[in-house]
């Protein structure tokens, strides 16, 4: 009787294995602990729901203290040019001067050693192409 049962048992096992393999075809590939390749997690045996976007639109910036530029690439070039010009000056190269540009208007912030260095920084910034005005907020003698 065992020889007659073996073909039936092997056929049943093969059919079960095929059914299990086919039932997994519609599932998203999962990694360890129910985590899918896209990073979402699943509960064992629960059907996967439609993916929801995780990125949300940021609220508009209401910070009035941070002006925005009409031409940020040009402003970045002006800032870079002013920084380079300040670095070429032997009296200012050791000074820590922050340069910000919005619509060609340059703001200088930081500390300088003396009033002459403060004025020199203004003159250098004004000499850079594209600079419309310079707001010198440099502090003399601190830092």
Backbone bond lengths (Angstrom), bond angles and torsions (degrees), N, CA, C in turn:
res aa  C-N    CA-C-N  psi(-1)  N-CA   C-N-CA  omega(-1)  CA-C   N-CA-C  phi
1 X - - - 1.449 - - 1.522 111.14 -
2 X 1.297 118.07 -28.09 1.453 120.28 -179.32 1.511 111.99 -67.47
3 X 1.370 117.41 -31.40 1.454 119.04 178.50 1.522 111.15 -70.95
4 X 1.318 117.96 -32.38 1.465 120.80 178.27 1.526 110.81 -74.02
5 X 1.295 118.30 -28.81 1.449 122.08 -177.22 1.529 111.06 -80.83
6 X 1.299 117.84 -30.77 1.466 121.05 -177.68 1.530 112.49 -59.67
7 X 1.341 121.24 -45.36 1.467 118.96 177.78 1.532 111.23 -62.70
8 X 1.310 118.04 -40.07 1.461 121.36 179.51 1.523 110.40 -64.68
9 X 1.346 117.71 -42.29 1.461 123.35 -179.48 1.525 110.16 -66.55
10 X 1.312 117.73 -43.88 1.465 119.97 -179.66 1.531 110.79 -67.32
11 X 1.322 117.99 -36.19 1.466 121.59 177.06 1.524 110.29 -66.11
12 X 1.328 116.82 -42.28 1.465 121.19 179.17 1.528 110.60 -64.90
13 X 1.309 117.59 -43.80 1.471 120.86 178.77 1.526 111.39 -63.79
14 X 1.323 117.41 -41.04 1.457 121.26 179.12 1.530 110.76 -64.48
15 X 1.347 116.48 -42.18 1.463 120.49 179.11 1.524 110.73 -65.81
16 X 1.313 118.20 -39.55 1.469 122.35 178.89 1.523 110.15 -65.32
17 X 1.322 116.76 -44.43 1.464 120.61 179.49 1.531 110.68 -62.11
18 X 1.331 116.88 -41.99 1.461 120.89 179.13 1.522 111.15 -64.72
19 X 1.340 116.58 -40.99 1.465 120.40 178.95 1.521 111.12 -63.75
20 X 1.323 117.24 -41.81 1.467 120.34 178.42 1.523 111.32 -65.07
21 X 1.317 116.03 -41.75 1.461 119.75 -179.99 1.524 111.10 -63.74
22 X 1.322 117.28 -42.78 1.459 120.70 -179.77 1.523 112.20 -70.55
23 X 1.308 118.38 -32.65 1.465 119.93 -179.62 1.519 111.53 -69.59
24 X 1.326 118.53 -23.29 1.461 121.88 179.79 1.524 112.04 -85.01
25 X 1.319 118.92 -8.77 1.463 122.01 -176.11 1.518 113.45 -64.81
26 X 1.329 119.09 -29.29 1.458 120.12 -176.92 1.520 112.53 -89.98
27 X 1.304 118.72 3.00 1.463 121.80 -179.34 1.516 110.27 -94.48
28 X 1.345 115.40 150.34 1.455 121.35 174.43 1.513 107.52 -74.12
29 X 1.300 116.06 139.96 1.458 120.15 -179.71 1.511 109.98 -59.23
30 X 1.294 116.14 132.29 1.452 120.65 -178.02 1.507 110.49 -115.17
31 X 1.315 115.17 147.40 1.451 121.47 176.62 1.517 109.12 -95.56
32 X 1.305 116.59 -157.70 1.456 120.27 -178.33 1.522 111.93 -66.67
33 X 1.290 117.01 147.06 1.464 125.17 175.20 1.519 113.37 57.67
34 X 1.324 117.15 34.70 1.463 120.57 174.67 1.508 114.24 74.80
35 X 1.312 119.01 17.63 1.455 120.64 179.45 1.518 108.38 -95.88
36 X 1.323 116.37 126.96 1.456 119.76 -179.77 1.519 109.96 -82.19
37 X 1.311 116.37 170.28 1.457 120.76 -178.92 1.518 111.86 -64.66
38 X 1.341 117.96 -24.48 1.456 119.89 178.87 1.518 112.23 -85.02
39 X 1.331 118.29 3.51 1.456 121.66 175.53 1.511 115.05 93.09
40 X 1.345 118.76 -8.23 1.451 119.92 179.01 1.522 109.51 -81.82
41 X 1.309 116.50 155.73 1.452 119.73 -179.72 1.511 109.74 -106.26
42 X 1.332 115.39 155.98 1.450 120.46 179.50 1.517 108.96 -130.21
43 X 1.315 115.38 156.72 1.451 121.43 174.17 1.514 106.64 -97.58
44 X 1.318 116.71 133.81 1.460 120.36 -176.63 1.518 110.71 -54.72
45 X 1.318 116.34 127.51 1.452 121.94 176.37 1.522 114.10 84.56
46 X 1.321 118.72 -10.35 1.468 120.69 -178.92 1.518 108.87 -86.55
47 X 1.330 117.16 141.23 1.461 118.78 178.21 1.530 109.96 -69.63
48 X 1.311 115.82 145.43 1.463 121.02 179.49 1.524 108.56 -76.82
49 X 1.322 115.43 130.55 1.460 120.34 178.77 1.517 108.76 -86.82
50 X 1.322 115.86 164.55 1.455 120.56 178.76 1.520 108.90 -60.40
51 X 1.328 115.40 140.08 1.458 120.70 -178.65 1.527 109.65 -66.84
52 X 1.316 114.92 136.79 1.459 121.55 176.30 1.519 108.09 -107.59
53 X 1.311 118.34 139.73 1.458 119.03 178.23 1.526 109.95 -63.52
54 X 1.336 116.42 138.26 1.452 120.14 -178.98 1.521 112.58 -96.62
55 X 1.306 117.95 -17.05 1.458 120.78 179.21 1.520 109.28 -83.93
56 X 1.310 115.70 134.00 1.446 120.06 176.88 1.515 108.38 -118.03
57 X 1.300 115.50 149.77 1.443 120.10 179.78 1.521 109.23 -68.64
58 X 1.319 115.63 131.91 1.459 120.26 -179.62 1.522 109.45 -71.17
59 X 1.325 116.89 145.77 1.457 119.19 177.31 1.525 109.47 -66.51
60 X 1.318 117.85 153.32 1.455 119.69 -179.71 1.523 110.50 -61.95
61 X 1.331 115.63 147.10 1.451 121.32 179.89 1.522 109.30 -73.18
62 X 1.315 116.29 120.86 1.462 120.44 -179.41 1.517 111.06 -105.66
63 X 1.335 117.48 9.20 1.458 121.72 -178.66 1.524 108.63 -77.56
64 X 1.308 116.88 105.04 1.456 121.46 -177.41 1.520 111.51 -72.09
65 X 1.323 118.97 -17.46 1.451 122.40 -177.68 1.525 112.32 -76.30
66 X 1.308 118.41 -14.01 1.457 121.33 -178.41 1.523 109.57 -108.30
67 X 1.343 117.38 93.33 1.464 119.35 -179.85 1.516 110.72 -69.06
68 X 1.320 115.26 151.23 1.461 119.84 178.34 1.518 108.94 -110.67
69 X 1.311 114.78 151.37 1.451 121.15 -175.44 1.520 111.30 -96.91
70 X 1.313 116.19 149.60 1.456 121.88 174.07 1.530 110.17 -80.95
71 X 1.338 116.71 -21.87 1.458 121.43 -177.94 1.526 109.52 -140.14
72 X 1.345 117.53 76.32 1.459 119.71 -174.74 1.523 114.42 -63.73
73 X 1.334 118.81 -31.16 1.464 118.96 -179.93 1.522 110.88 -68.60
74 X 1.328 117.83 -38.54 1.455 121.00 177.18 1.525 110.02 -67.99
75 X 1.329 117.23 -39.58 1.460 120.96 178.18 1.521 111.10 -63.31
76 X 1.327 117.10 -39.01 1.462 120.57 178.17 1.534 110.21 -64.32
77 X 1.329 116.82 -39.16 1.465 120.40 178.37 1.524 110.70 -66.32
78 X 1.321 117.05 -40.31 1.467 120.53 177.92 1.527 110.05 -63.83
79 X 1.337 116.66 -46.21 1.467 120.26 179.19 1.519 110.57 -58.11
80 X 1.323 116.61 -45.01 1.460 121.24 179.21 1.525 111.38 -61.93
81 X 1.312 116.78 -42.38 1.467 120.87 -179.64 1.525 111.49 -66.69
82 X 1.323 117.29 -40.87 1.469 120.53 178.17 1.529 109.64 -64.88
83 X 1.328 117.11 -44.74 1.473 119.95 177.89 1.524 111.17 -58.87
84 X 1.322 117.43 -42.91 1.460 121.39 179.79 1.525 111.08 -64.77
85 X 1.328 116.83 -41.96 1.464 120.70 179.58 1.529 111.11 -65.64
86 X 1.322 117.44 -40.81 1.468 120.50 177.66 1.531 110.62 -65.04
87 X 1.320 117.18 -37.01 1.467 121.28 -179.57 1.530 111.68 -69.66
88 X 1.318 117.90 -25.28 1.472 121.36 178.52 1.526 112.56 -77.46
89 X 1.318 117.21 -18.89 1.467 120.58 -178.62 1.532 109.91 -80.35
90 X 1.329 118.32 123.21 1.470 120.25 -176.29 1.535 113.85 -63.41
91 X 1.330 117.54 -27.34 1.466 119.82 179.69 1.527 112.71 -82.66
92 X 1.320 117.98 -20.35 1.468 121.33 -176.31 1.521 113.82 -108.24
93 X 1.323 117.82 -12.42 1.456 120.36 -174.74 1.526 111.61 -59.36
94 X 1.327 118.25 -32.61 1.468 121.29 -178.36 1.530 112.10 -86.89
95 X 1.319 117.37 -7.14 1.467 121.40 -178.58 1.532 109.68 -83.57
96 X 1.302 116.02 146.84 1.469 120.53 176.66 1.530 107.62 -97.22
97 X 1.328 115.12 101.26 1.461 121.10 -177.85 1.521 108.65 -119.62
98 X 1.332 115.72 124.15 1.464 121.59 177.47 1.516 108.35 -93.17
99 X 1.324 115.84 133.16 1.463 122.04 -178.14 1.525 108.64 -118.17
100 X 1.337 116.59 126.03 1.463 122.70 174.35 1.525 108.09 -126.30
101 X 1.333 115.72 140.51 1.463 120.05 -179.35 1.519 109.65 -130.60
102 X 1.327 116.45 130.95 1.458 122.90 174.35 1.522 107.34 -134.76
103 X 1.315 115.77 117.92 1.472 122.71 -178.97 1.530 112.52 52.12
104 X 1.323 116.57 41.08 1.463 121.60 177.51 1.515 114.32 81.27
105 X 1.317 117.18 -1.80 1.473 121.13 178.83 1.528 107.84 -95.00
106 X 1.322 116.15 115.24 1.462 122.31 -175.04 1.524 109.94 -95.05
107 X 1.319 116.20 133.74 1.466 122.36 173.96 1.519 107.81 -114.21
108 X 1.331 116.42 129.23 1.460 122.67 177.82 1.525 107.95 -108.66
109 X 1.347 116.07 127.20 1.464 120.77 179.61 1.521 108.86 -133.15
110 X 1.313 115.06 150.82 1.459 120.27 177.65 1.504 110.75 135.68
111 X 1.319 115.04 -157.98 1.460 121.28 -177.24 1.519 110.20 -125.82
112 X 1.318 115.64 142.07 1.461 121.72 175.34 1.526 108.93 -130.19
113 X 1.318 115.93 162.35 1.460 121.14 -173.21 1.519 113.86 -73.81
114 X 1.343 117.33 -34.36 1.473 119.32 -174.28 1.525 110.57 -153.27
115 X 1.343 116.23 169.30 1.474 119.68 -179.59 1.536 112.95 -61.86
116 X 1.329 117.20 -31.66 1.467 120.05 179.72 1.540 110.47 -65.29
117 X 1.329 117.21 -39.03 1.469 120.88 178.22 1.525 110.26 -66.66
118 X 1.319 116.45 -37.26 1.477 120.94 178.21 1.527 109.99 -62.35
119 X 1.325 117.25 -47.18 1.465 121.53 -179.41 1.531 110.77 -67.70
120 X 1.322 116.68 -38.50 1.464 120.65 179.15 1.530 110.87 -62.00
121 X 1.314 117.46 -40.32 1.468 121.57 178.61 1.525 110.57 -62.38
122 X 1.330 116.71 -39.85 1.464 120.49 177.63 1.523 110.67 -62.78
123 X 1.345 117.05 -46.54 1.462 121.26 -178.62 1.533 111.40 -63.27
124 X 1.333 116.80 -40.39 1.466 120.17 179.43 1.528 110.31 -64.80
125 X 1.343 117.09 -45.02 1.465 120.83 -179.58 1.530 110.87 -62.62
126 X 1.330 117.74 -41.04 1.463 121.67 179.15 1.521 112.34 -64.24
127 X 1.326 117.20 -26.98 1.463 120.66 -176.69 1.528 113.57 -78.86
128 X 1.335 117.96 -10.29 1.460 121.58 -177.94 1.534 110.12 -79.32
129 X 1.320 116.00 134.76 1.468 121.35 -179.96 1.530 110.61 -60.04
130 X 1.333 115.91 134.60 1.462 121.57 177.54 1.520 113.93 96.43
131 X 1.336 117.50 -13.06 1.470 120.82 -179.71 1.524 108.48 -76.72
132 X 1.331 115.94 123.05 1.465 121.62 179.04 1.520 112.14 -91.33
133 X 1.351 116.08 -35.63 1.458 120.20 177.93 1.523 108.66 -159.22
134 X 1.347 115.50 163.05 1.460 121.32 179.91 1.527 108.27 -128.08
135 X 1.319 115.36 125.83 1.461 122.60 174.75 1.526 106.57 -105.36
136 X 1.344 116.54 100.25 1.452 121.70 -175.65 1.529 109.29 -88.53
137 X 1.338 115.41 107.05 1.454 121.92 177.95 1.523 111.45 -108.22
138 X 1.327 116.34 20.59 1.460 120.91 -178.95 1.528 110.91 -67.83
139 X 1.310 116.34 141.17 1.461 122.73 -179.13 1.534 107.10 -105.10
140 X 1.329 116.68 130.96 1.437 121.83 -179.07 1.517 110.76 -88.13
141 X 1.326 116.16 130.14 1.450 123.00 171.35 1.508 117.98 81.06
142 X 1.303 121.07 2.06 1.463 121.79 177.51 1.504 109.81 -104.05
143 X 1.325 115.79 153.13 1.465 120.54 174.51 1.441 109.82 93.07
